[in-house]
């Protein structure tokens, strides 16, 4: 079963320049690596949702601050269906 990644920024002034994943599909136990760059705004956060393939269930929600240069990289384990 694959997972669908949905990435959204929580701070309106911050716009993502690039977002990438290490793979297109994931199976149980895989490592999901999300990385990217955004126009850095002090105090901004990146919000991330990982959804199941039918987009009917949120499997993971996270928020984190990017580096001062606007870059970010986060890793998650694909845990399978919720």
C-alpha positions, -999 to +999 in steps of 0.1 A: +000+000+000+014+034-009+011+066+010+002+101-003+022+130+010+004+164+014+026+193+024+012+226+035+027+257+050+010+272+080+023+307+077+008+326+048+039+348+041+061+317+037+060+302+002+076+269-006+101+272-035+108+235-037+095+203-020+108+169-027+104+133-015+129+105-016+104+081-034+070+083-051+055+053-032+062+038+002+055+005+019+055-005+055+089+002+071+102+025+044+117+059+054+098+089+040+122+119+036+106+152+029+129+181+020+126+215+005+133+252+006+111+282+013+114+319+016+123+322+052+102+343+075+113+344+111+090+324+133+075+305+104+067+268+106+063+241+080+031+220+084+030+185+070+003+159+067+008+123+055-024+108+042-034+073+031-038+066-006-075+074-007-069+106+013-096+095+037-073+093+068-045+114+081-017+091+092+008+117+105+007+155+112+038+174+121+050+210+122+086+222+125+107+253+119+129+254+088+166+263+090+175+300+089+183+297+052+148+283+045+158+247+040+142+218+058+145+180+058+124+156+079+122+118+080+093+096+090+088+058+091+059+045+070+038+027+096+012+012+073-025+017+074-040+034+104 
